[in-house]
């Protein structure tokens, strides 16, 4: 898991947990979010470039030499909403892209929420999956990833203006600060145990002790009772708290009550277009989708009244 964020200090509350902790002169920053890249670098680039390719919106990233993306120095927060890795062919390249954007953006402007595939790295000896990138990390890369959690660069959830960004979601309310502290506590315990005779036991223990974040469901990891990184979208009721989630695949963005699912990259791999990001301002939540002809369409999902 070579997710290394160089020269960045520890990020603590409130900037770790919420857009309200991001310093901004003038207008509040717009939040752009993308989920479930899963090692598909070109699809992720296409989705992120929908912002630059829309005629009425300033870019969040710009394309450099060899197609690499760089922070555009505009007034944004970018949320990678879990599952950066596994399944696709370019896992290391995706992680390099994310780490580069974290490094180039001002502190707190690029946020990463923990997905279930990153959670496998926390307890890799328990979950197994040796065929996946997450199941092949060595002890040094695992420690490096745990250090990024402790430093606040990877979180369980991130609060936007009107919704919370979390990989899988919860049917009931939760405090972002508390679940993020729970994840830091789990990572700290794993760092202390890593490479010792207590390592395997601790990998299993954190799943139970920090169940609200890392817990799995009964009979299937994504079944009811699962935590914030595992629960399937089908098990989120219409009256669940306002959340933007990924995790469960769709061909187009979905809405159920005030829960919005943005996991669309993989179900559009075999067709032209379909890549998407979500765009949140204090007043609205919209989706920006790549059309088959390469153009982009901005569609409003919800409108809010600021209190």
Secondary structure, DSSP 4 states (H G I P E B T S, - for coil): -----TT-----TTTTTBGGGS--SSSPPEEEEE---TT-HHHHHHHHTHHHHSTTS--SEEE-GGG-EEE--SSEEEEEES--SSSSS-HHHHHHHHHHHHHHSPTTSEEEEPPHHHHHHHTHHHH--TTSSGGG--HHHHHHHHHHHHTTSEESEEE-SSSEEESS--SS---HHHHHHHHHHHHHHHHHHTTSTTHHHHHHHHHHHTHHHH---SSSTTSTT--TTT--GGGS-TTSPSEEE-SS--SS-EEETTEEE---SGGGTTSS---EEEEE-SSEEEEEEE-TTS-EEEEEEEE----
